[in-house]
């Protein structure tokens, strides 16, 4: 679930919870002999969710910084044109 919601950054928080609880699940699965694959899968997917959330936040901050001059426009067309000009400058 965290991996699917990671672009919304909520997945990052859920992923951190999964990373904290994952080792406990792996240890319990090792002791009981059942569910080890599920515990490992959950831990790996939680790590991927954290990475995806971090990449999304970095991209959003980069895009906001690059297009900060365009936020004064109220019309979508004007904003789009301004953003295109900002990317053309790079």
ChimeraX attribute file (.defattr): number of C-alpha atoms within 10 A of each C-alpha:
attribute: neighborCount
match mode: 1-to-1
recipient: residues
	/A:1	12
	/A:2	26
	/A:3	23
	/A:4	12
	/A:5	17
	/A:6	25
	/A:7	18
	/A:8	13
	/A:9	20
	/A:10	16
	/A:11	24
	/A:12	25
	/A:13	17
	/A:14	19
	/A:15	30
	/A:16	17
	/A:17	15
	/A:18	24
	/A:19	19
	/A:20	13
	/A:21	15
	/A:22	22
	/A:23	15
	/A:24	13
	/A:25	19
	/A:26	22
	/A:27	13
	/A:28	15
	/A:29	17
	/A:30	14
	/A:31	10
	/A:32	10
	/A:33	10
	/A:34	12
	/A:35	14
	/A:36	17
	/A:37	12
	/A:38	14
	/A:39	22
	/A:40	16
	/A:41	14
	/A:42	23
	/A:43	23
	/A:44	16
	/A:45	19
	/A:46	28
	/A:47	20
	/A:48	18
	/A:49	29
	/A:50	26
	/A:51	17
	/A:52	23
	/A:53	24
	/A:54	16
	/A:55	15
	/A:56	17
	/A:57	16
	/A:58	12
	/A:59	12
	/A:60	12
	/A:61	11
	/A:62	12
	/A:63	13
	/A:64	13
	/A:65	10
	/A:66	14
	/A:67	16
	/A:68	13
	/A:69	13
	/A:70	18
	/A:71	12
	/A:72	9
	/A:73	12
	/A:74	9
	/A:75	8
	/A:76	9
	/A:77	10
	/A:78	14
	/A:79	17
	/A:80	13
	/A:81	11
	/A:82	18
	/A:83	18
	/A:84	13
	/A:85	13
	/A:86	15
	/A:87	11
	/A:88	8
	/A:89	6
	/A:90	6
